Amino acid sequence: MVENLTLALPSDAKRAAALIYQSDAPFYDYWFALPPELVVLNLAQLWQAETGSYSYRNAQVLRNSDDELIALVFHYSAGFGAQLQVSDAFEIGALALDLQILQDRQSQLDFLFPHVPKNAWYLRTIAVHPDYRRQHLGERMLAQVCLAARQAGYFSLHVDVDSANTAAVRFYQRYGFEVLVESTVQRLAMFKLPASFRMTKKLNLGHELATADSLND
């Protein structure tokens, strides 16, 4: 049996890093300019950090009956996201990598993701282990994210989705998201990074409560 979202732990690093990487491999391949196994190692280091948008402190997870991490989610207010960007600079600078390459590539990737308005809640990542897909875990996490955002006083939820990830696009559309902006960076086309969709959803507390309850039945 899978319980509701719980706090993440530093010891989840290996499984969490693999899930984060799988959630958008082309993005991480370009950003780190490393083989996948080394990308995952660096993501694991960022997960174990005490600050930053990849820190375990800013994630919630689902676990199976053996207490193994099987899914994770990062979500927060736009204001908190701005704070995370500051701490990201410090944590990424601590990686044993060429910081200039990381910064140059990050500056290009940033153009894929429009500004998140201060009155919006941001969903950065939902990732489910391949062995546990098709069990409505993504829906369960999304319902709890929507509920948390609405209870915090936010009326809209924003998420950025790789336009080539048609399964993810359909998932969000099925739950009421619409494409607001399509962002393309010409310099990234040679690296086969597709356009990014900014998708948004209006939040209704009553609906989110009902959805969360139905998925927990």
Secondary structure, DSSP 8 states (H G I E B T S, - for coil): ---S-EE--GGGHHHHHHHHHHHTHHHHHHHH-S-HHHHHHHHHHHHHSSSSTTSGGGEEEEE-TT--EEEEEEEEEHHHHHHHHHHHHHHHHTSSS-HHHHHHHHHHHGGGS----TT-EEEEEEEE-GGGTTSSHHHHHHHHHHHHHHHTT--EEEEEEETT-HHHHHHHHHTT-EEEEEE--HHHHTTT---EEEEEEE--HHHHHHHHHHHH-
